Structure formats: C-alpha cells, structure tokens
Amino acid sequence: MLWFAGFAVSLLLPGALLVIALGLREWRRLQGYRGELSTTDRRWFWRAADGEMEELTLCGELVLWPWLIVINARNPRGHRRRLLLGRDSVAPDDWRRLQVALRYSR
C-alpha cells in the first residue's frame, strides 16, 4: 500500500518493518487476555491463560447484545476487569447459557 500511495522507496522498508513490529506487539499483548470464565452459586471466576484463578465481582453495566457481551467486574484486589466476548468465540449453547446466567446473576 505504501508503494501505491506514492511513498518514497527509502521509506517503504522502514514503514513496513514498523507495521510488522506493531502488529507483533499487539498480538503478544492480546495473548495475555485469553482465559476462561466460570460461575458457581452467583459467584464469577476468571482463570487467565497462566492458570491463576480469581473471583470477580460484577460491577457497572452489563452489555448483553445478541452478538456481544461486555462484563465489567473487579477482582479481590480492586483492579477492574472488562471482559469482551464475541458470539463467534463461544459455542451457541454456551452463549445462550452465559447470557441467561448474566441476566439473572444480579
């Protein structure tokens, strides 16, 4: 794209390397946000990819759209967690159960 946009050839390689470096940094950052959400007796738990489980307290507004769920929560240390789940990231039955559990968990 830089070539067709009329950039100087001397800027093409550094620009492409910068885009690749930023893409790799963002990919690594996103890998740290993967995890597993579970619930038991109206208590919510988040297990990060590293295996550490923490209890979450739901706070603020829940967004329960047919294609997106946004969960605002706090962990026991008071740090905020915002979990975003897209419909394509969960099996259809699990998506329905999660929406029902979140609706009636408050």
C-alpha positions as CSV (number, residue, x, y, z in Angstrom):
1,M,0.0,0.0,0.0
2,L,2.8,2.4,0.8
3,W,4.2,1.8,-2.7
4,F,1.0,2.7,-4.4
5,A,0.4,5.6,-2.1
6,G,3.5,7.3,-3.6
7,F,5.8,7.0,-0.6
8,A,9.4,7.3,-1.3
9,V,11.2,3.9,-1.8
10,S,13.5,4.8,1.1
11,L,10.5,5.0,3.5
12,L,8.9,1.8,2.2
13,L,11.1,-0.7,4.2
14,P,11.2,1.2,7.5
15,G,7.4,1.7,7.2
16,A,6.8,-2.0,6.5
17,L,9.0,-3.0,9.4
18,L,7.2,-0.6,11.8
19,V,3.8,-2.1,10.8
20,I,5.1,-5.6,11.4
21,A,6.7,-4.7,14.7
22,L,3.5,-3.0,16.0
23,G,1.4,-6.0,14.8
24,L,3.6,-8.4,16.7
25,R,3.5,-6.3,19.8
26,E,-0.3,-6.2,19.7
27,W,-0.6,-9.9,19.1
28,R,1.6,-10.7,22.2
29,R,-0.5,-8.3,24.2
30,L,-3.8,-9.9,23.2
31,Q,-2.4,-13.4,24.1
32,G,-2.3,-12.2,27.7
33,Y,-6.0,-11.6,27.7
34,R,-7.1,-15.1,26.9
35,G,-8.8,-17.1,29.7
36,E,-11.8,-18.9,30.9
37,L,-14.9,-17.6,32.6
38,S,-16.9,-19.7,35.0
39,T,-19.7,-19.3,37.6
40,T,-20.9,-21.1,40.7
41,D,-23.7,-20.0,43.0
42,R,-23.8,-16.5,41.6
43,R,-20.1,-16.1,42.0
44,W,-18.0,-15.5,38.9
45,F,-14.4,-16.7,38.4
46,W,-11.8,-15.8,35.8
47,R,-8.9,-18.1,35.0
48,A,-6.2,-16.4,32.9
49,A,-4.1,-18.3,30.5
50,D,-1.4,-18.7,33.1
51,G,-3.8,-20.7,35.3
52,E,-4.3,-18.3,38.1
53,M,-8.0,-18.2,39.1
54,E,-9.5,-15.1,40.7
55,E,-13.1,-14.3,41.8
56,L,-14.8,-11.4,40.1
57,T,-17.5,-9.1,41.4
58,L,-19.8,-7.8,38.7
59,C,-20.0,-4.0,38.8
60,G,-21.2,-1.4,36.5
61,E,-23.3,-2.1,33.4
62,L,-23.5,-5.4,31.6
63,V,-23.9,-5.3,27.8
64,L,-25.9,-8.3,26.6
65,W,-26.4,-7.9,22.8
66,P,-27.1,-10.8,20.5
67,W,-23.6,-10.6,19.1
68,L,-21.5,-9.1,22.0
69,I,-21.2,-9.4,25.8
70,V,-19.3,-6.9,27.8
71,I,-18.8,-7.7,31.5
72,N,-17.5,-5.0,33.9
73,A,-16.0,-6.5,37.1
74,R,-13.5,-6.1,39.8
75,N,-11.1,-8.7,41.3
76,P,-10.4,-9.0,45.0
77,R,-7.5,-6.5,44.8
78,G,-9.9,-3.9,43.4
79,H,-8.5,-4.0,39.9
80,R,-11.0,-3.5,37.1
81,R,-11.6,-6.2,34.6
82,R,-13.5,-5.7,31.3
83,L,-14.3,-8.9,29.5
84,L,-15.5,-8.7,25.9
85,L,-16.9,-11.8,24.3
86,G,-18.0,-12.1,20.7
87,R,-20.7,-14.6,19.7
88,D,-18.2,-16.4,17.4
89,S,-15.9,-17.1,20.3
90,V,-18.3,-19.3,22.1
91,A,-20.5,-22.3,21.1
92,P,-24.1,-21.4,20.6
93,D,-25.5,-23.3,23.6
94,D,-22.8,-21.9,25.9
95,W,-23.6,-18.4,24.5
96,R,-27.2,-18.7,25.4
97,R,-26.4,-20.1,28.9
98,L,-23.9,-17.3,29.6
99,Q,-26.5,-14.7,28.6
100,V,-29.1,-16.2,30.9
101,A,-26.7,-16.6,33.8
102,L,-25.6,-13.0,33.5
103,R,-29.1,-11.7,33.3
104,Y,-30.2,-13.4,36.5
105,S,-26.9,-13.1,38.4
106,R,-27.6,-9.7,39.8
